[in-house]
Amino acid sequence: MPGHRILIIVESPKERMEYVSCFESLGFLVDSLPDGSDIRSVISEKKTDLILADTATPGFSADECLETVSSLQMPCQVVLMASEPVVEHAVKLMKQGAYDYLVKPLEIDQVELSVKRALNASN
């Protein structure tokens, strides 16, 4: 699994850097964005394997993210993190192609496990 490229989309600089540090220490190649404005260019240029995104991030739309991944026909998994457990929304996003929908607060181990499972599922 090391060597896979992950894109982290989280508004909070502290939280974003926590995820970046965690996944870099595990050998992943990590890109990060504070918003969802450059998703298409980053994942197509960098050949991203997985997107880890907070649904509350400004300028980020989970629906648009999943549509972008689908339209680029890339083998890119998407793991979403949300502050509120809205079952209908989670089911809808999973049907659209999200691999996982995690509800905050989260332990870093939970996120790491979901990312590893998502990458294993794509191989």
Salt bridges, closest charged atoms under 4 A:
GLU15 OE2 - LYS104 NZ 2.94
ASP31 OD2 - ARG5 NH1 2.85
ASP31 OD1 - LYS46 NZ 3.47
ASP54 OD2 - LYS104 NZ 2.40
ASP63 OD1 - LYS92 NZ 3.16
GLU112 OE2 - LYS116 NZ 2.92
